[in-house]
């Protein structure tokens, strides 16, 4: 009897035990109009994809993905003012988050991180986040926040009075482990734009490029093996780089 139960249990495991690892989830939302809200939530899966496309003003879009691997999120706000976009990827690996936004007064926030399970913690590896706020808008805000290993954040803005922020905490396998790069890139074109990059960890690389008038570029790095580069073309611009070991 016990052998039959064991065999039965093994059959159940083989049939269902790898379901989470092999699952592929896809979700798509399309909205055309103003004052709309959209939310996609995905948990405990692999090969997961979420896409939100909106047209109009005063829309709010949120994508939340947790405990997923090989995860992808994309939000497209093709035109419209005062649209807010949020992508939150928590406890993820090999994942990407991308937001494309045009017009004015928009706010975009991307957060990517791994888990914190003590000795078995997953630092969040191979994470890529990108925000593009183009179309010569004004008053746009964009923030990328990443915690993990081998992460890359890219931010593009054009217009007037825009603010871009990239915050990275690179674990990189601990101080005595092998180094993998944590990289941040920011490109701003226009007038009175502010760019800020803050990195903490090991093997850090930050690049900021601004063209126009009255722009401010700030890079702060703390850790070991630090690399920073600022390029400004135009008038009345300000650049600052601070590095601490």
N, C-alpha and C positions, 0 to 999 in steps of 0.2 A: 504494500500500500504506500509506504513512504517513497519507494522508487517511482511509483506512478505519479505521486504528488510532485516530486522533484522534476520529473520530466515535463509535467504539465506546466509547472512554474517557469521552467526554462523556455518552453514554447511561448509563453506569454511575454517574457522578456525579449525574446528574439523578434516577436511580432510587433511589440509596442515600445520596447525599452529605448530604441534609438529614434523614436518619432520626433522628439524635440530637436535632436541634432540634425535630422535630415529635413525638417520642415522648411518650406519656402512660402513666405507670406508677402502679398502684394496689396497695397491699398492706394487708391487714387481718388482725389477730390477735385472737382472743377466748379468754380463759381464765377458768375458774371453779374455784377451789380455792386451796390454800395451797402456798407453797414453789415456785412456778413461775417460770421464766425465759422471757423473750421478746425477740427481736431482729429488727429490720427494717433492712436496709441497701439504699440506693438510690444509684446513681452515674450521671453523665453523661446527664441527661435533663431534660425540661421538663414542666410540668403534672403534677408528681409529688405523690402523696398517700399518707400512711401513717397508719393508725389502729390503736391498741392499746386494748383494753378488758379489764379484769381485775376479778375479785371474789375476795376472800380476803386472807390475811395472808402476810407475808414473801415477796412477789413482787418480781421485778426486771425492769424493762422498759427497753429501749434502742432508740432510733431514730437511725440515722446516715445522713445525706444529704450527698452531696458532688458538686460540679460540677453543680448543678441550678439551674434557674430556675422561677419560679412554683411554688414548693414549699410543701407544707403538711404539718404533723405534728400529731397529736392523741393524747394518752394520757389515758385515763379509768380511774382507780382508784376505783371507786364506793364501796366500803367495804373496811375491812381495815386492820390495824395493821402498822407497820414495812415499808411498801412503798417501794421505791426506783425513781425514774423519771429517765431521762436522754434528752435530745434534743440531738444534735450536728449542726448544719448548717454545713458548711464550704464556702467558695467558692460562695456562693449569692447570688441577687438576688430581689427581689419575693417574699419567703418569710415564712411564719408558723409559729410553734411554740406549742402550747397544751397545758397540763396541768391537769386537774381532779382534785383529790384530797380525800378525806375521811378521817376517823379520826385515829389518833395515831402519833407516831414515824416519820413518813414523811420521805423526803428526795427533793427534786426539783432537777435541774440542767439548765438550758438554755444552750447556747452557740451563737451565730450569728456568722459572720464571712465576709469576702470572701477573695479570693486575693491573693497577693503576687508578681506576675510582672513586677517592675521597671516599665518605662515602660508596659507593657500591663496593669498590675494592675487588678483589679476590686475596689473597696473594700467591696463588700457593701452594696447599696442597697435601701432600702425593706424593712427587716426589722422584724417585729413578734413579740414574745414575751410570753406571758401565763401566769401561774401562779395558780391558785385553790386554796388550802388552807382549806376552810371546814368547817362542821359542828361548830364548837367543839371542835377537837382540841387536843392538847397535845404539846409536844416536836417539832414539825415544823420542818424546815429547807427553805428555798427560795432558789435563786440563779439570777439571770439575768445572763449575760455577753454583751455585744454589741460588735462592732467594725465600724464602717462609716459609712454616710451615710444620713441621714433614717431613723433607727431609733427604735423605741418599745418600752419595756418596762413591763409592768403586773403588779403583784403584790398579791394579796388574801389575808389570813390572819385567822382568828378562833380564839380559844382562849387557852391558857396556855403560857408559856415557848416561844413560837415565835420563829424567827429568819428575817428576810428580808433579802436582799442583792441590789442591782442595780448592776452594774459596766458602764460604757459608755465606749468610746473613739471619739469621733465624728470621722471624717476630714473630712467636709463639704467636700470638694474642695480641701483645702489652705488655708493662711492667707489667700491672696489670691483664692481662688475664691468663687463665690456661696454664701451661707450657707443651709443647710437644717437644720431643727431636729432635735436629738437629745433625746428626752423620756423621763422616767422617772416613774412614778406608783406609790405604795405606800399601801395601806390596811390597817390592823391594828386589830382590836377584841379586847379582853380584858385579861389581866393578865400583867405581866412579859414583854412582847414586845419584841424588839429589831429595829429597822429601820435599814438602812444603805444610802445611795445615794452612789456615787462616779462622777463624770463628768469627762472630759478632752476638750477640743476647742474648738469654736466654735459659738455659738448653742445653748446648753444650757438645758434647762428641767427642774426637778425639783420634785415635789410629794409630800409625805408627810402622811398623816392618821392619827391614832391616837386611840382612845377607850378609856378604862378606867383601870387603876391600875398604877403602877410600870413604865410603858413608856419606852423610850429611842429617840429619833429622831436620826439623824446624817446630814447631807448635806455632802459635800465636792465642790467644783467647781474645776477648773483650766482656764484658757483665756480666751476673750473672749465678751462678750455672755452673761453668766451670770444665771440667774433661778432662785430657790429659794423654796419656800413650805412651812412646817410648821404644821399645825393639830393641837392636842392638847386633848382634853376628858376631864377626870377628875382624879385626885389622884396626887401623887408621881411625876409624869412628868418626863422630862429631854429637852431639845431642844438641838441644836447645829448651826450652819451655818457652814462655812468656805469662803471664795471667794478664789482667787488668780489674778491675771492672768499 
